[in-house]
């Protein structure tokens, strides 16, 4: 039987573990992601419900999959024509009590 001291065994175990971990991390950093978007034009944000989605079929107009609103590329957002502005997450509008 081969005699090995405990401190040598622990050192070899840690050395091999660190080498394997370092090799794995180096290979992961070099690997290209397989699902990257080649065009950032395919990313849309709905001006109504603010959901972000990908629509690679449309270039100038798109329909939101959440609320179904149609909007154009570069649209500034929702323009309110009067009345109370909508509130966010249950906050009361200006001048309104709970």
Secondary structure, DSSP 8 states (H G I E B T S, - for coil): -----HHHHHHHHHHHHHHHHHHHHHHHHHS--TT--S-GGGEEE-TTT--EEE-SS-SSEEE-TTT--EEETT-------SS----STT---TT---
